Amino acid sequence: MLILGGTTEGRQLADALADPARIPAVRVTSSLAGRVAQPRRPAGEVRVGGFGGVAGLAAWLREHRVGAVVDATHPYAATMTTHAATACGQVGVPLLRLQRPGWVPGPADDWRPARSMAQAAGLVDALGERAFLTIGRQEVAAFADVRAWCLVRAIEPVDPPLPRRAHVLAGRGPFALPAERETLARWGIDVLVSKNSGGEATAAKLVAAAERGIPVVMIERPATPLGVAVAGDVGACVAWLSEML
């Protein structure tokens, strides 16, 4: 089987399947995109790099006689998720989307939804003067023309162009609540921009923002392709694999 990984859930699934008592006699390969220089590697076999689009992925599935695919990529990896659905449909391989549930706003949260990165950028200047961008490094260019000063947090160097006034803060989650409180206070943040990634690793920033009454521009998740089954946790995924394989 093939795990399209790069997330905490992908690593947890690979670790679970490394135990032969869970699903015996299954060869598991995790595929990582290769965008991070030093990724956290899962248990078992690992391949790094793209497949070459739908055709390349379909060929790889045939060549390696894959019996099932789990798409455990990031909730916003829409291109890879679409490619996986198309390739698995062409080859006739069962596909499951392993995706952690998104965050839900509480009574103290002030969320401003955005359907795209461009729409999110268009909201920033009306909400604050010092923005905290927690959207990764690849789509920061959408904020190049905002007037607000921007604190950009990313694991790897940020793809240009950057906002006109910006500071890049290197960091890899998980982030604890005291540290997030300190970041917002130290840099005078008055608006937060985030993807609805879900999970606990980066949720503390939302708590810290709510405590300070900071509005959050929350970028909505892309839709899962029609017909693709979704599991919300590793346990449900293992059960599905047990039935499929």
N, C-alpha and C positions, 0 to 999 in steps of 0.2 A: 504494500500500500504506500501511497504518497501523501505526506503532510506538506501543504503549502504553509510555511511557518513564518517566523519572525516576531511572534507575539508570546506573551507569557503563557497563554492557553496552548499554543503550539508546542512549547517546550514541555509543559505539564503533560500533554497527551503523549509526546514521544517518551517521556520518562515512564509514564504508566504502561505503555506498550513494550518497554524494555524488559518488563517482568513477564517471563513466558507463562506464568500462571494466569495472566489476564486474558490474553488471546494467543495460544500457542502456535508455533510454526508459521509466523507471519514476519516477513521481511519488511522493515519500515525504513523509508528514506524521507528525511526532512529537507525541504528546499528553502533556501534563504535567498532573498533578492540581491544581497551584496551591497546594499547602500550604506551600511554601517561598517567601519573599518575593523572593529573588534566586537562582533556580535556575541551574545550569550548563546553558546552552542548547545543544542539539545542532545539527549542520549541517542545512540544509534548512528546510522549512516547519515551523512550530511552532504548535500550538493549546494554550491553557491553560484548564483547568476541566473539570468533569465533563460527562458526556453526558446525565444524567437517567435513570440506571438502564438496565436491559436494553433497554427499548423505545426509549429515546433513542439508545443505541449502535447498535442494529439500523437505525434510521432514518438515522443518519449514514452507516453503511456503504452503504446503498442509494443515498442521495443522491449520494455521492461515488464511487460505482461502484468500491468497494475490491475489489481482486483477492486480497489476502492480508493477514492481521493477524499481527503478532508481539507477544506479551504479554511485554514486558521490564520489567514493574513489579517492585517489591521482593518478595523471597521471601515476605514476610508480608502482602502486599496481597491477602488471600484474597478479599475482596468483589469487587474489580475483576477478578481472575482468573476467578471464577465467572461474573460478568456477561459477560466476554468469551467464555467457552465457550458460554454460553447464546445470546448474540446471534449469534455466528458460526454456530452450529448452525441457528438460525432462518433466517438469510439464505443459508446455504450457502457461506460464505466460509472457505477454509482458515485454520487457526489453528495457530501454533507458540508454545510457551512457552519463552522464552530465560531460563534460570535458572542462575546459577553454582552449582557444587557446594558443598555445605555443608562446614563444618569437621569434622574427625575427631579425637577426643582421642588424645593420645600417652601414652606411659608415665608422664610426669611430671604429667599433667593430673588434676585432681580435679573431675570434672563431676558435677553432680546434675541429672538431666533433669526437666523440667517440661512438661506437656502444654498448659498455659495460663498466662496472666499471673497469674491468681488463685492457681493452684497454686504458681507461683514466689514470689509474695508470702508464701505460707504457709510457705515453707522458710527465708526470710531470717533470722528471729529465732533459729532453732535453730542457725544456722551462724556468725553473727557479730554484732558490735555496730556496725560501720561499713560500710555497703553502698555499692557503686558501681553505679548503675543506668545501663546503656548500652542503653536500649531505645527511644530516641526520646522524643518529647514527648507523644504522644497517649494512651498507656496507663499513665502514671505514677499515675493515680488508683487503680489496683489496689493500690498500696502505701501508701495513705493511712493505714492503721491499723497499720503495722508499728511496733515499738518502736525498732528500730535507727535510728541517724542515717544519712541517705542523701545521697550526692553524686549529683546528677542531671545527666548531660551531654546536651545537645541543641543543635541548630542554631538553632531558633526558641524563643520563650517557651513555657514548659511549661503545658499545660492543667491547671487545678485540678480536684480538690484535690490538693495535694502531701502527702508524708509529714509527720508532725507535726514532725519535726526534719530539715530538709533545706537543702542549698545547691545552687543551680543553676549549673552550669559551662557556659558557651557554648563550642561547639567544632564544627568541621566537619572530617571526615577528609580525607585519610589522616593517621593518627597514627603517629609513629615510635616505635620501641621505647624509646629513652632517655626520651622524653617520657612514655610510659606508666609506665615504672618510677618516674619522679619523681612522677607523679600519685598512684600507689598509696602511695608512701612519705610524701609530703607530707600527705595526708589520712588516713593511718592506716587504709587500707582492709583489711578482713579477710574480705569476701565480695563477689564480683562477680556481677552479673546481666546476662545477654546473650541476645539472639536469635542463632540459628545462621545469620547472614546470609551467611557464606562470603566469599571474596575476601581480598585483601591489605590493603585500606584500613584495616580496623579489627581485623586479626588480632593486632597486637602486644600488645594488652591481655591476650590469653590467654597469650602467652609470659611476659609480666611477672607474671601471676598464678601461673603454674606455678613460676616462679623463687622466689616468696615463699611457696609452699605454700598459696595462697589458694583455697578452693573456689569453683567457678563454677556458678551456677544457670543451666543452658542450656535455653532455651525452644525446644521442637521446632518444626519448620516445619509449616505446614498442608499437607495433601495436595493434590496437583494434581488437578483434575477428571478423572474417568475419560474415556479416549478422546482426551485432549489430548497431542499429541506434544511432547517436550521436547528442547531442544538445550542443551548445557552451555557453549558458547562461541560467539563471533561467527562464526568460520569455518564451523562446522556450520550456523549459521543462514543464512548467505549461500548455502551449497550448497543448502539446502532451498528458499530463495526462487528460486534459479536454476531449479530443477526445477518449482516451482509456477507461476512467471510466464513 
